[in-house]
Amino acid sequence: MNFKSLMLASFACAFLISSGTAFSGVQTCGPQSQKTGQIYKVNGSGINLMSVPGSSGKKLVNEKATAVLGSTQYLTIDNSTTVKEECNEAGWSKVGVTDPDWLKDSHIGWVPSKALRGQIKNAAGQEEFTEADFVWDKKTTPYKKIIIAGVNKVHKENSNCKKIDPSSAYLSSSKGTAKDPVFYVTCGEGANTFNAFFAKSEIEKGQSLSAVKHIDKNTAIQKCEEYAKNNATHPSTVDFSRFMDLAVTEHPNGNTTVISSFTAKNSFNLELKYNIRCLSNASGLLEANINEAK
């Protein structure tokens, strides 16, 4: 399994087992606590959420993960999470995860205050990512400066990457060369998640990493219709729907999906209806498929 597959599998597993209910006995902020409401990043990984401030407290159990895996699992946070500090006392902070969103309801507890670090922001008020926000291994460590600069550049210049996960940044296995490697970082969330790519040479030359421009919608529709005609037994009989069944969707990664239908005569000279789906970008048609309508 390659790194990307492993990361996706780990993410899917984490989503499944991290959404359990937090231990109910979390100590509230008392009169001796200093209330803050500050947003922090996290240093390191595997930091346990505790029931009370202090190492003598109980580690909060991830009940759903425990049930799934058959052994006791605990709620933890790491440098891929952002937290809000409710209060602190005696070197401990009561926090709740704010990002990723699906951990908000479960990951609440006390952690050592030294595990938290402030967000760094540029003059425009946009977050700047540092080495501590990334996950490093033998493949990415030699390119630390390039990756950090690239992810910050993508975050700043790509309008579709306002939501970005620096811990996902990695070396692409399908793009680039040994002299000019290409990296990617995951942007967006939910159905709009995609990988934004950048090359070592692009960062060194200061090239723009702005969002990819979409193909003109009419052009995308036209290319889809052309595909239908090119794959019909009798192209001249193709009647492509540009109104009733037509749907055009522009995706954050620069691709555009066209879904429609058309009628055409088959080899028996019978007119049948077909559904068609096409995927295009500024370079042209990427893929398409046709199925007989039922």
SERO-4910 file (N, C-alpha, C, O; in steps of 0.05 Angstrom, whole numbers):
BEGIN
 pado doro    nc1    nc2    nc3   cac1   cac2   cac3    cc1    cc2    cc3    oc1    oc2    oc3
  Met    A     17    -24      0      0      0      0     18     25      0     35     27     17
  Asn    A     13     44    -19     29     68    -20     20     87      2      0     83     16
  Phe    A     36    108      5     31    127     28      3    140     25    -11    142     45
  Lys    A     -5    148      1    -31    161     -2    -53    142      5    -72    150     19
  Ser    A    -51    117     -4    -72     97      2    -73     93     32    -95     90     44
  Leu    A    -49     91     44    -48     87     73    -61    110     88    -76    106    108
  Met    A    -55    135     79    -67    158     92    -97    158     89   -112    165    108
  Leu    A   -107    151     65   -136    151     61   -149    130     78   -171    134     90
  Ala    A   -136    106     79   -147     85     96   -147     93    125   -166     88    140
  Ser    A   -125    106    134   -124    115    162   -145    136    168   -157    136    189
  Phe    A   -149    154    148   -169    175    152   -197    163    155   -213    171    172
  Ala    A   -202    143    137   -229    130    138   -233    116    165   -254    117    177
  Cys    A   -211    102    174   -213     88    199   -217    108    222   -233    104    240
  Ala    A   -202    130    221   -204    151    242   -231    162    243   -242    167    265
  Phe    A   -243    167    219   -270    178    218   -290    159    232   -308    168    246
  Leu    A   -285    133    227   -303    113    239   -301    112    269   -321    112    283
  Ile    A   -276    111    279   -272    105    307   -269    130    324   -270    128    349
  Ser    A   -267    154    312   -262    178    328   -287    193    335   -287    213    349
  Ser    A   -310    183    325   -334    198    329   -351    189    352   -374    195    354
  Gly    A   -338    173    371   -352    164    394   -356    186    415   -344    207    413
  Thr    A   -372    181    434   -378    200    454   -356    203    474   -345    182    483
  Ala    A   -348    227    481   -327    231    500   -335    222    528   -359    222    535
  Phe    A   -316    215    545   -321    208    573   -336    231    586   -329    254    583
  Ser    A   -358    225    600   -376    245    610   -366    261    634   -376    282    640
  Gly    A   -345    251    647   -336    264    672   -314    284    668   -295    284    684
  Val    A   -316    301    649   -295    321    644   -300    345    664   -321    356    665
  Gln    A   -279    352    679   -281    373    698   -286    400    684   -273    406    664
  Thr    A   -304    416    694   -310    442    683   -289    462    693   -274    457    711
  Cys    A   -289    485    680   -271    506    688   -280    517    715   -303    526    718
  Gly    A   -263    517    735   -270    526    761   -263    555    766   -252    568    748
  Pro    A   -268    565    790   -262    593    797   -232    599    796   -224    622    794
  Gln    A   -215    577    799   -187    581    798   -175    581    769   -152    586    765
  Ser    A   -193    576    750   -184    574    722   -185    602    709   -201    619    717
  Gln    A   -168    606    689   -168    630    673   -181    624    647   -171    608    631
  Lys    A   -204    637    642   -219    632    618   -206    648    595   -199    672    598
  Thr    A   -203    635    572   -188    648    550   -204    649    523   -207    671    512
  Gly    A   -214    626    514   -228    625    488   -209    628    465   -217    635    443
  Gln    A   -183    622    469   -163    624    448   -163    600    430   -169    577    438
  Ile    A   -156    604    404   -153    583    385   -123    575    383   -106    593    380
  Tyr    A   -118    549    384    -90    540    383    -87    517    364   -105    502    357
  Lys    A    -62    514    354    -53    490    340    -41    471    361    -39    479    385
  Val    A    -34    447    353    -25    427    372      3    418    364      9    414    340
  Asn    A     20    414    384     47    404    379     47    373    382     36    363    402
  Gly    A     59    359    363     62    330    366     38    314    360     19    324    346
  Ser    A     37    289    369     15    271    363     10    253    387     26    252    406
  Gly    A    -14    240    387    -21    222    409    -23    235    436    -17    223    456
  Ile    A    -33    260    437    -36    274    462    -63    267    474    -84    274    462
  Asn    A    -63    255    497    -87    245    509   -104    268    521    -93    287    532
  Leu    A   -130    266    517   -149    284    530   -155    272    557   -163    249    559
  Met    A   -152    288    578   -155    279    606   -181    289    618   -193    309    609
  Ser    A   -191    275    638   -216    283    651   -213    308    669   -232    323    673
  Val    A   -189    311    680   -184    334    698   -156    345    692   -140    330    680
  Pro    A   -150    369    700   -123    379    696   -103    364    714   -108    361    738
  Gly    A    -81    355    702    -62    341    718    -58    312    708    -77    300    698
  Ser    A    -34    302    710    -27    276    699    -40    253    716    -40    230    707
  Ser    A    -51    260    739    -64    239    755    -93    234    747   -106    216    757
  Gly    A   -103    250    728   -130    247    719   -133    222    701   -114    209    694
  Lys    A   -158    216    694   -163    193    677   -162    202    647   -171    224    640
  Lys    A   -150    185    631   -151    189    602   -179    183    592   -191    163    600
  Leu    A   -189    201    575   -216    197    565   -218    175    545   -202    174    526
  Val    A   -237    157    549   -239    134    532   -255    141    507   -276    153    508
  Asn    A   -246    132    484   -261    134    459   -278    109    458   -269     88    450
  Glu    A   -303    112    466   -320     89    470   -326     74    444   -326     49    444
  Lys    A   -331     88    423   -337     74    398   -313     60    387   -315     37    377
  Ala    A   -289     72    388   -265     59    379   -259     34    395   -251     14    385
  Thr    A   -264     36    422   -260     14    439   -278    -10    432   -270    -33    432
  Ala    A   -303     -3    426   -322    -24    418   -315    -37    391   -318    -61    388
  Val    A   -305    -21    373   -298    -31    346   -273    -49    347   -272    -70    335
  Leu    A   -253    -39    361   -227    -53    362   -224    -74    383   -206    -91    382
  Gly    A   -242    -74    402   -241    -95    423   -221    -90    445   -216   -108    461
  Ser    A   -208    -67    445   -189    -60    467   -192    -31    473   -202    -15    456
  Thr    A   -184    -23    496   -189      5    505   -173     25    487   -149     23    484
  Gln    A   -187     44    475   -176     65    459   -182     92    472   -203     95    485
  Tyr    A   -164    111    470   -167    137    483   -170    160    463   -161    158    440
  Leu    A   -183    181    472   -186    205    456   -160    220    455   -148    226    476
  Thr    A   -150    226    432   -125    240    429   -127    262    408   -145    262    392
  Ile    A   -108    281    409   -106    302    389    -78    303    379    -59    292    392
  Asp    A    -74    315    355    -47    317    344    -45    342    327    -62    359    328
  Asn    A    -23    345    313    -18    370    298    -35    374    274    -32    394    260
  Ser    A    -53    355    268    -72    359    246    -98    372    256   -116    377    241
  Thr    A   -100    376    283   -124    387    295   -119    416    304    -97    424    311
  Thr    A   -141    431    304   -142    458    316   -161    457    339   -183    445    337
  Val    A   -154    470    361   -171    469    385   -177    497    396   -163    516    390
  Lys    A   -199    498    411   -205    523    425   -202    518    455   -213    500    466
  Glu    A   -185    535    467   -180    533    496   -203    547    511   -206    571    507
  Glu    A   -217    533    527   -238    545    543   -226    559    567   -234    582    574
  Cys    A   -206    546    580   -193    558    604   -167    543    609   -162    523    596
  Asn    A   -152    554    627   -127    539    635   -122    544    665   -131    563    677
  Glu    A   -108    525    676   -100    527    704    -76    509    710    -76    486    701
  Ala    A    -57    519    724    -34    504    733    -20    488    710    -12    465    714
  Gly    A    -17    501    687     -3    488    665    -20    469    649     -9    453    633
  Trp    A    -46    469    653    -64    451    638    -86    468    625    -95    488    636
  Ser    A    -96    458    602   -116    473    587   -140    455    581   -136    432    573
  Lys    A   -164    465    585   -188    451    576   -194    459    548   -198    483    542
  Val    A   -194    440    529   -197    446    501   -219    430    488   -227    409    498
  Gly    A   -228    439    465   -246    425    448   -237    428    420   -230    450    411
  Val    A   -238    407    404   -229    408    376   -249    425    360   -273    421    362
  Thr    A   -238    443    344   -255    459    326   -251    450    297   -269    454    280
  Asp    A   -228    437    291   -223    428    264   -205    403    266   -184    405    279
  Pro    A   -213    381    254   -235    377    236   -262    377    250   -264    370    274
  Asp    A   -282    385    235   -308    389    246   -320    364    259   -335    366    278
  Trp    A   -314    341    247   -327    316    257   -316    307    284   -325    286    295
  Leu    A   -297    321    295   -287    314    322   -298    333    344   -292    330    367
  Lys    A   -313    353    335   -322    374    354   -338    363    378   -334    372    400
  Asp    A   -355    344    373   -373    335    394   -361    314    412   -371    309    434
  Ser    A   -338    302    404   -327    280    420   -301    288    433   -295    278    455
  His    A   -285    305    421   -258    310    431   -256    335    448   -249    357    438
  Ile    A   -263    332    473   -264    353    493   -250    343    519   -258    322    529
  Gly    A   -231    357    529   -218    349    554   -194    366    560   -190    388    549
  Trp    A   -178    357    579   -155    373    589   -129    362    577   -125    337    576
  Val    A   -112    380    569    -85    373    559    -64    391    571    -71    413    580
  Pro    A    -39    383    571    -18    402    580    -17    427    563    -18    425    538
  Ser    A    -16    450    575    -16    475    560      8    476    541      7    490    521
  Lys    A     30    463    548     54    464    531     50    449    505     66    452    486
  Ala    A     28    433    503     23    419    478      9    438    458      5    430    435
  Leu    A      2    462    466    -12    481    449      7    503    439     25    511    453
  Arg    A      2    512    415     18    534    404     -1    553    389    -21    544    377
  Gly    A      6    578    389    -11    597    375     -9    596    345     11    586    334
  Gln    A    -30    605    331    -30    606    302    -13    630    293    -14    651    306
  Ile    A      2    626    272     17    648    260      2    658    236     -6    643    219
  Lys    A     -2    684    235    -18    696    213     -2    718    199     15    731    211
  Asn    A     -7    720    172      7    740    157     -7    767    160    -26    770    175
  Ala    A      3    787    145     -8    814    147    -38    815    139    -52    833    147
  Ala    A    -46    796    122    -74    796    113    -92    780    132   -116    777    127
  Gly    A    -80    770    154    -96    755    174   -100    726    167   -116    712    179
  Gln    A    -84    717    147    -87    689    138    -66    672    152    -43    680    156
  Glu    A    -74    647    160    -56    630    175    -31    623    158    -33    617    135
  Glu    A     -8    623    171     17    614    159     25    588    173     25    585    197
  Phe    A     31    568    156     38    542    167     68    539    171     84    549    155
  Thr    A     76    525    193    104    522    199    110    492    199     93    475    194
  Glu    A    135    486    204    145    458    203    128    440    222    124    416    215
  Ala    A    119    450    244    104    434    263     76    426    253     64    408    265
  Asp    A     67    438    231     40    431    221     41    407    202     20    398    193
  Phe    A     65    398    195     68    377    175     76    350    187     85    349    210
  Val    A     73    329    171     82    303    179    106    296    161    103    297    136
  Trp    A    129    291    173    153    287    157    163    258    158    160    244    178
  Asp    A    173    249    135    186    223    134    211    225    116    218    247    108
  Lys    A    224    203    110    249    204     95    245    215     67    265    225     55
  Lys    A    221    213     56    216    223     29    211    253     28    219    267      9
  Thr    A    198    264     49    192    292     49    212    310     64    214    333     58
  Thr    A    226    298     83    245    314     99    265    330     82    270    353     89
  Pro    A    276    318     61    295    333     45    283    358     31    298    375     22
  Tyr    A    257    359     30    244    381     16    227    399     35    208    411     26
  Lys    A    235    400     60    219    415     79    213    443     71    190    452     71
  Lys    A    234    458     63    230    486     56    211    489     32    194    507     32
  Ile    A    215    472     12    198    473    -12    169    467     -5    150    481    -14
  Ile    A    164    446     11    137    438     18    123    459     35    100    466     30
  Ile    A    137    470     55    125    490     72    119    515     55     97    526     58
  Ala    A    137    524     38    132    547     21    110    542      2     93    559     -3
  Gly    A    109    517     -9     89    510    -29     61    510    -17     42    520    -29
  Val    A     58    497      6     32    496     19     22    523     26     -2    530     23
  Asn    A     39    540     37     31    567     44     24    583     19      6    600     19
  Lys    A     38    578     -3     32    592    -28      5    583    -40    -11    600    -49
  Val    A      0    557    -39    -26    547    -48    -48    559    -31    -69    568    -42
  His    A    -45    559     -4    -65    569     14    -71    599      8    -94    608     10
  Lys    A    -50    614      1    -53    642     -4    -65    649    -31    -81    667    -34
  Glu    A    -57    633    -51    -64    641    -79    -87    625    -91   -100    636   -109
  Asn    A    -92    601    -82   -113    585    -93   -139    590    -78   -142    583    -55
  Ser    A   -158    603    -91   -183    611    -78   -200    587    -69   -217    590    -52
  Asn    A   -194    563    -79   -208    539    -71   -194    525    -48   -203    503    -39
  Cys    A   -172    536    -38   -157    523    -17   -156    540      9   -136    540     23
  Lys    A   -179    553     14   -181    567     40   -181    547     63   -171    552     85
  Lys    A   -193    524     57   -192    501     76   -171    482     67   -173    470     45
  Ile    A   -149    479     82   -126    463     73   -115    447     96   -115    456    119
  Asp    A   -105    423     90    -94    406    110    -64    402    106    -56    385     90
  Pro    A    -47    418    118    -18    416    114     -7    389    121     14    381    109
  Ser    A    -19    374    140     -9    348    147    -12    328    125      0    306    126
  Ser    A    -27    334    104    -31    316     82    -10    319     60     -8    303     42
  Ala    A      6    340     62     26    346     41     45    323     37     56    312     56
  Tyr    A     49    315     12     67    293      6     77    294    -22     68    310    -39
  Leu    A     96    277    -28    109    275    -54     91    259    -73     82    237    -66
  Ser    A     85    270    -96     68    256   -116     84    233   -128    107    235   -136
  Ser    A     70    210   -131     83    186   -143     78    185   -173     90    168   -186
  Ser    A     60    202   -183     53    200   -212     61    225   -228     59    225   -252
  Lys    A     70    246   -214     78    270   -228    107    278   -221    117    269   -200
  Gly    A    119    294   -238    146    304   -232    168    286   -239    164    263   -249
  Thr    A    193    295   -234    217    280   -240    235    281   -215    230    295   -196
  Ala    A    258    266   -217    277    267   -195    288    295   -191    293    303   -168
  Lys    A    292    309   -213    304    336   -211    283    357   -204    288    377   -191
  Asp    A    258    352   -212    237    371   -207    212    356   -196    192    353   -210
  Pro    A    214    347   -170    191    332   -159    167    349   -155    168    374   -153
  Val    A    144    336   -156    118    350   -152    106    340   -126    108    317   -119
  Phe    A     93    358   -112     81    353    -86     51    359    -87     42    373   -106
  Tyr    A     36    350    -68      8    356    -67     -1    361    -38     13    352    -19
  Val    A    -23    376    -35    -35    380     -9    -65    380    -12    -75    389    -33
  Thr    A    -79    369      7   -108    366      5   -122    391     13   -117    403     35
  Cys    A   -140    400     -4   -156    424      1   -186    417      2   -194    396     -7
  Gly    A   -201    435     13   -230    432     14   -239    412     35   -222    403     51
  Glu    A   -264    405     35   -275    386     54   -299    372     42   -312    383     24
  Gly    A   -306    349     53   -329    334     43   -327    327     14   -306    318      5
  Ala    A   -349    331     -1   -349    325    -29   -331    343    -46   -325    336    -69
  Asn    A   -322    365    -35   -306    384    -49   -276    380    -43   -260    398    -49
  Thr    A   -268    358    -31   -240    353    -25   -225    347    -51   -235    332    -68
  Phe    A   -201    358    -54   -184    352    -78   -155    358    -71   -149    371    -51
  Asn    A   -137    348    -87   -109    352    -84    -99    375   -102   -104    375   -126
  Ala    A    -85    394    -90    -73    416   -105    -43    409   -108    -30    403    -88
  Phe    A    -33    410   -132     -5    402   -137     13    427   -141      4    448   -151
  Phe    A     38    423   -134     58    444   -140     85    431   -144     92    412   -130
  Ala    A    101    441   -162    127    431   -168    149    446   -154    145    470   -147
  Lys    A    171    433   -149    194    446   -137    202    471   -153    208    492   -141
  Ser    A    203    468   -179    211    491   -197    191    514   -195    199    537   -197
  Glu    A    166    508   -191    146    530   -189    150    546   -164    147    571   -164
  Ile    A    158    533   -143    163    547   -117    189    564   -120    190    587   -111
  Glu    A    209    552   -131    235    565   -134    233    590   -152    247    609   -148
  Lys    A    216    588   -172    213    610   -192    191    630   -183    187    650   -197
  Gly    A    177    624   -162    156    641   -152    132    642   -170    118    663   -171
  Gln    A    126    621   -185    104    620   -203     77    619   -188     76    609   -165
  Ser    A     57    629   -200     30    630   -188     19    603   -184     22    585   -202
  Leu    A      5    598   -162     -9    573   -157    -38    578   -153    -51    565   -136
  Ser    A    -49    596   -168    -77    603   -166    -95    580   -175    -85    562   -189
  Ala    A   -120    582   -169   -139    561   -176   -140    557   -206   -139    576   -222
  Val    A   -143    532   -215   -144    525   -243   -170    537   -255   -192    533   -243
  Lys    A   -168    549   -278   -192    560   -291   -208    538   -304   -197    519   -315
  His    A   -234    539   -302   -252    519   -314   -255    523   -344   -253    546   -354
  Ile    A   -260    502   -357   -267    503   -385   -294    518   -388   -311    516   -370
  Asp    A   -298    533   -409   -323    546   -414   -346    526   -414   -343    504   -426
  Lys    A   -368    531   -400   -389    512   -398   -400    503   -424   -406    479   -429
  Asn    A   -404    522   -443   -415    515   -469   -395    497   -484   -404    479   -499
  Thr    A   -369    502   -480   -349    485   -493   -350    457   -482   -347    437   -496
  Ala    A   -354    455   -455   -355    429   -442   -379    413   -453   -377    389   -458
  Ile    A   -402    427   -456   -426    414   -466   -421    405   -495   -429    383   -503
  Gln    A   -409    422   -511   -403    416   -539   -386    391   -542   -391    374   -559
  Lys    A   -365    389   -525   -347    366   -526   -362    340   -518   -356    319   -528
  Cys    A   -380    343   -499   -396    319   -491   -414    310   -514   -417    286   -519
  Glu    A   -426    329   -527   -444    323   -550   -427    310   -573   -436    291   -586
  Glu    A   -403    320   -577   -386    309   -598   -379    280   -591   -377    263   -609
  Tyr    A   -374    275   -566   -368    248   -557   -391    229   -563   -388    207   -573
  Ala    A   -415    239   -557   -439    223   -562   -441    216   -592   -447    193   -599
  Lys    A   -437    235   -609   -439    231   -638   -417    212   -648   -422    195   -665
  Asn    A   -393    216   -638   -370    199   -646   -374    170   -638   -361    152   -650
  Asn    A   -390    165   -618   -393    138   -608   -421    126   -614   -427    104   -605
  Ala    A   -437    140   -630   -463    130   -639   -460    114   -664   -443    119   -681
  Thr    A   -477     94   -668   -477     77   -692   -485     95   -716   -473     92   -737
  His    A   -504    112   -712   -512    131   -733   -510    159   -722   -530    170   -711
  Pro    A   -487    172   -724   -482    198   -712   -502    220   -720   -509    237   -705
  Ser    A   -512    218   -745   -531    238   -755   -557    238   -740   -573    257   -742
  Thr    A   -563    216   -726   -589    213   -713   -588    222   -684   -608    222   -670
  Val    A   -564    230   -674   -561    238   -646   -576    264   -641   -572    285   -654
  Asp    A   -593    264   -621   -608    288   -612   -600    292   -583   -611    279   -565
  Phe    A   -581    310   -578   -569    314   -552   -586    334   -536   -592    356   -546
  Ser    A   -593    327   -511   -609    345   -495   -592    367   -482   -573    361   -467
  Arg    A   -598    392   -489   -584    415   -477   -602    430   -457   -595    451   -448
  Phe    A   -625    418   -450   -643    432   -431   -654    413   -410   -646    416   -386
  Met    A   -671    394   -417   -686    379   -397   -668    362   -379   -672    363   -354
  Asp    A   -649    347   -389   -633    329   -373   -605    340   -368   -588    325   -357
  Leu    A   -600    364   -375   -573    375   -374   -566    385   -346   -582    400   -333
  Ala    A   -542    378   -336   -532    388   -311   -502    392   -314   -487    374   -323
  Val    A   -492    416   -308   -464    422   -310   -453    430   -282   -464    448   -269
  Thr    A   -432    417   -273   -421    422   -247   -391    428   -249   -376    413   -261
  Glu    A   -383    451   -238   -354    458   -237   -343    450   -211   -354    456   -190
  His    A   -321    435   -211   -308    424   -187   -284    442   -179   -272    454   -196
  Pro    A   -278    442   -153   -256    459   -143   -228    453   -156   -211    470   -157
  Asn    A   -225    428   -165   -199    421   -177   -196    430   -206   -175    424   -219
  Gly    A   -216    444   -217   -214    454   -244   -229    437   -265   -231    445   -288
  Asn    A   -239    414   -256   -254    397   -274   -283    405   -275   -294    418   -257
  Thr    A   -296    398   -298   -325    404   -301   -339    379   -310   -330    366   -329
  Thr    A   -361    372   -297   -377    349   -304   -402    358   -319   -416    376   -310
  Val    A   -407    345   -341   -432    349   -356   -447    323   -356   -437    302   -363
  Ile    A   -472    324   -347   -490    301   -347   -514    308   -364   -527    329   -361
  Ser    A   -521    291   -383   -544    296   -400   -554    270   -412   -548    248   -402
  Ser    A   -570    272   -433   -581    249   -446   -583    255   -476   -582    278   -484
  Phe    A   -586    234   -492   -591    238   -521   -605    214   -532   -604    192   -520
  Thr    A   -618    218   -554   -630    196   -569   -614    191   -594   -603    210   -606
  Ala    A   -614    166   -603   -600    159   -628   -609    132   -637   -619    116   -621
  Lys    A   -607    127   -663   -615    101   -674   -593     81   -672   -569     87   -677
  Asn    A   -600     56   -665   -580     35   -662   -577     20   -689   -587     29   -709
  Ser    A   -563     -2   -688   -557    -17   -713   -582    -29   -725   -582    -37   -748
  Phe    A   -604    -32   -709   -629    -42   -719   -648    -20   -728   -672    -24   -734
  Asn    A   -637      5   -728   -652     28   -736   -674     36   -717   -694     49   -724
  Leu    A   -671     27   -692   -690     34   -671   -679     57   -655   -655     58   -647
  Glu    A   -696     77   -649   -687    100   -634   -688     94   -604   -709     86   -594
  Leu    A   -665     97   -591   -663     92   -562   -653    117   -548   -641    135   -560
  Lys    A   -658    117   -522   -648    139   -505   -624    130   -489   -624    108   -479
  Tyr    A   -604    148   -487   -580    142   -472   -574    164   -452   -581    188   -456
  Asn    A   -561    157   -430   -551    176   -411   -521    179   -416   -507    159   -422
  Ile    A   -510    203   -413   -482    208   -417   -471    226   -395   -484    244   -386
  Arg    A   -446    220   -387   -432    235   -367   -404    241   -378   -390    222   -386
  Cys    A   -396    266   -378   -370    274   -388   -355    290   -367   -366    306   -352
  Leu    A   -328    287   -366   -311    302   -348   -290    316   -365   -275    304   -380
  Ser    A   -289    343   -362   -271    359   -378   -256    379   -361   -264    385   -338
  Asn    A   -234    389   -371   -220    412   -359   -211    430   -381   -218    426   -405
  Ala    A   -194    450   -375   -186    469   -395   -170    456   -417   -168    468   -439
  Ser    A   -160    432   -413   -144    418   -433   -162    403   -453   -153    395   -474
  Gly    A   -187    398   -445   -206    384   -462   -220    362   -447   -222    362   -423
  Leu    A   -231    343   -462   -247    321   -451   -228    301   -438   -209    291   -450
  Leu    A   -233    294   -412   -216    276   -397   -227    247   -399   -212    228   -403
  Glu    A   -253    244   -396   -266    218   -397   -296    221   -401   -307    243   -396
  Ala    A   -309    200   -410   -338    201   -414   -348    172   -414   -334    153   -420
  Asn    A   -374    169   -407   -386    143   -408   -415    146   -416   -429    166   -409
  Ile    A   -425    126   -431   -452    126   -441   -466    100   -433   -455     79   -435
  Asn    A   -491    103   -423   -507     80   -415   -535     83   -426   -546    105   -428
  Glu    A   -546     60   -435   -573     61   -445   -593     67   -423   -592     55   -401
  Ala    A   -610     86   -427   -629     95   -407   -649     72   -402   -658     58   -421
  Lys    A   -657     69   -377   -677     48   -370   -704     60   -366   -724     46   -360
***
